[in-house]
């Protein structure tokens, strides 16, 4: 008997995990994927790569827009709802996999299925929120639920944190034992890092690399330096000078350094780091997780406060993770407890002018 499973990823990590999970599923599972909440629809490189990839585990892959702002977002969502209604009329899954049950497309799908053929919701690990939570105040939560129900319908459920809504029955996580309490109430399954390191997943990662970089192979490097979101840089005084000092140290040691800015920076090199001999700039839009899957063993990952630290720790335990946090800086110190709990090695730095 065929079991139908629908994947609704909205982030690059969830897209990669969806592909890996679908490849691990029994042959009896028929899988489809909709890449939701995307700014780019016409030429979405993730979707185009997936559709053109001969190893795809999905019988169909589509994309839904999430680019509209303000009042236009209501129109966009209603168009998405109409599309999803027709989609589910033709194909009703028994399971729906999502990285955030706060995505309105997921809840709409679950509400429709509940009227005809109730489906089981599955939460797929999307990083920090699974272990630190994303709580809100009771007032904001009640207000959000009221607004959503007034605008969209009584089917909306406001979860206390991501993955905690009644729609979710299972949670697939990298570290189930460390998950926050609301997720512990679900049926827990472990995501094995080996799922993402198979030859077929490497083939998909290489296809994504070519799509984003227009190069055939990832450049050789000894260190991969990941720079944070520009807003986080502003919260860490002395970050840029400290990055320059560390980069000089690596280059003086004869190391080859690949640098990746946060996608919000765009394709520029605002700090002009790539002018140095021995430095390669990677495309900022390329998902960090794709780079991880292509790196040879032994490369050092130098990162800081973002989810990228967690995914490096989970996906590639054979890489050397170098994380420095200033425990005298309030912003950075907030991340110390959760990283210690997840077993991530931290180099604490008490100097105020410090970079991670």
Secondary structure, DSSP 4 states (H G I P E B T S, - for coil): --EEEEEE--SHHHHHHHHHHHHHS-TTEEEEEEEEEES--TT-HHHHHHHH-TT--EEEEEEEE----TTHHHHHHHHHHHHHHHHHHH---SEEEES-TT-HHHHHHHHHHHHHS--EEEEE--STHHHH-----HHHHHHHHHHHHHHT-TT----SSTT-STTEEEEEESSGGGS-HHHHTSEEEEPPGGGGSSHHHHHHHHHHHHHHH--SSPPP-SEEEE---HHHHHTSTTHHHHHHHHHHHHHHTT--EEEE--GGG-S--TT-GGGSTTEEEPPTTS-HHHHHHHSPTTPEEEE-SSHHHHHHHHH-TTSEEEEEEETTSHHHHTTHHHHHHTT---EEE--SS---
